[in-house]
Amino acid sequence: MTASSEVGQPSPLGLRLVHAVLFVAFAAGVGVASVPEWTHLTQALSQPFHAGAAPRWLVLAGSLLAAVGTARLGWELVRGRSAPLWASGVILLGVMATLAGGRPQGLEQSRSDVAANLELLRVARRVHLLMVHELQSHGETPRSQDAWRAALQKSGASEVRVYTRAFLPVHPQVAWLPSESAVPDPLVPGQLAVHVTPDGVGFSVRLVGLHQGQPALLKDDQGATLVLRGLYNPDLPPPAQPTFPPTP
């Protein structure tokens, strides 16, 4: 090995440029792949709640490794010297970490407020159907909070789409209210605000969804608060037990 090929020693400009272009291209690919993860992390830390699970930490780590390796490679290129072997190795580690982080199929959609609200609406609609069945079958709505919580569990409440700033899951839950005009305090995304009339012949359910990282009552197409209602009708035949497809 000649002195000119040793780490930190001058090497041919063409060789340095080819090496730099190749590894900078690797690092650029890692950087592009990490943009959605950094964006998601920034939004999650700046809001009390957010939709979507934690970022792909391997991709974030890979981008940091690639940045460190690129910085050292660029510095040595400016100095007209060969970059140390570890700089190239760190970039390659960043590439491997990014690949190990998996493909981002469907991540952008699952991290939107709309996706979280639609999932909550799907769960709430199932609870609504179960309680309408109970109402029409027995002439009154269950006035036990445990019965509503059991219906919520049957309806896919284990599917979590909303998380706190610390990436803790926020499960759908029942908020029992004394009147239809009452509002849960505090508002938490995933709440089903339930009010059952004193005689049990009717009920209403409002949904607390997510709007720009803040909990908010869901609205209908006209901008009014979305309400799922049930009212006993003795003229209707006994309803069939509602069935739901498996939760994806």
Long-range contacts (C-beta under 8 A, 24 or more apart in sequence): 5-82, 6-82, 7-82, 7-83, 7-84, 7-85, 8-76, 8-81, 8-82, 8-84, 9-81, 9-82, 10-80, 10-81, 10-82, 11-81, 11-82, 13-80, 16-76, 16-77, 16-80, 16-82, 16-83, 17-77, 19-73, 19-83, 19-88, 20-73, 20-74, 20-77, 20-83, 23-69, 23-70, 23-73, 23-87, 23-88, 23-91, 24-70, 24-73, 24-74, 26-66, 26-91, 26-92, 26-94, 26-95, 27-66, 27-67, 27-69, 27-70, 27-91, 27-94, 29-95, 29-98, 30-62, 30-63, 30-66, 30-91, 30-94, 30-95, 30-98, 31-63, 31-66, 31-67, 33-59, 33-62, 33-63, 33-98, 33-101, 33-104, 34-59, 34-60, 34-62, 34-63, 34-98, 36-104, 36-107, 36-108, 37-63, 38-63, 40-111, 43-213, 44-163, 44-165, 44-167, 45-165, 46-213, 47-165, 47-212, 47-213, 47-214, 48-164, 48-165, 48-213, 48-214, 48-215, 49-162, 49-163, 49-164, 49-165, 49-170, 49-189, 49-210, 49-213, 49-214, 49-215, 50-111, 50-162, 50-163, 50-165, 50-210, 50-213, 51-110, 51-111, 51-112, 51-113, 51-115, 51-116, 51-161, 51-162, 51-163, 51-210, 52-107, 52-110, 52-111, 52-112, 52-116, 52-161, 52-163, 53-163, 53-167, 54-163, 54-167, 56-101, 56-102, 56-104, 57-101, 58-97, 58-98, 58-100, 58-101, 59-97, 59-98, 59-101, 61-94, 61-97, 62-93, 62-94, 62-95, 62-96, 62-97, 62-98, 62-101, 63-94, 63-98, 64-94, 65-90, 65-91, 65-93, 65-94, 65-97, 66-90, 66-91, 66-94, 66-95, 66-98, 67-94, 69-94, 110-161, 113-209, 113-210, 113-211, 113-212, 113-213, 115-161, 116-161, 116-162, 116-189, 116-209, 116-210, 117-207, 117-209, 117-210, 117-218, 119-159, 119-161, 120-161, 120-172, 120-189, 120-190, 120-207, 120-209, 120-218, 121-207, 121-209, 121-218, 121-226, 122-156, 123-152, 123-155, 123-156, 123-157, 123-159, 123-172, 124-155, 124-172, 124-192, 124-205, 124-207, 124-228, 125-228, 126-151, 126-154, 126-155, 126-156, 126-242, 126-244, 127-151, 127-152, 127-155, 127-192, 127-205, 128-205, 128-228, 128-230, 129-242, 130-154, 130-155, 130-242, 131-203, 131-230, 132-230, 132-239, 133-239, 133-240, 133-241, 133-242, 135-201, 135-202, 135-203, 135-230, 135-231, 135-232, 136-232, 136-233, 136-236, 136-238, 136-239, 137-238, 137-239, 139-200, 139-201, 139-232, 139-234, 140-199, 140-200, 140-201, 140-232, 141-196, 141-197, 141-200, 141-201, 141-202, 141-203, 141-230, 141-232, 142-196, 143-196, 143-200, 145-174, 145-176, 148-174, 148-176, 148-192, 148-194, 149-173, 149-174, 152-192, 155-244, 156-244, 156-247, 158-247, 159-247, 162-189, 162-190, 162-210, 175-208, 180-204, 180-227, 183-217, 184-208, 186-215, 187-215, 187-216, 187-217, 188-215, 189-215, 191-215, 193-217, 201-231, 201-232, 202-229, 202-230, 202-231, 202-232, 203-229, 203-230, 204-228, 204-229, 204-230, 205-229
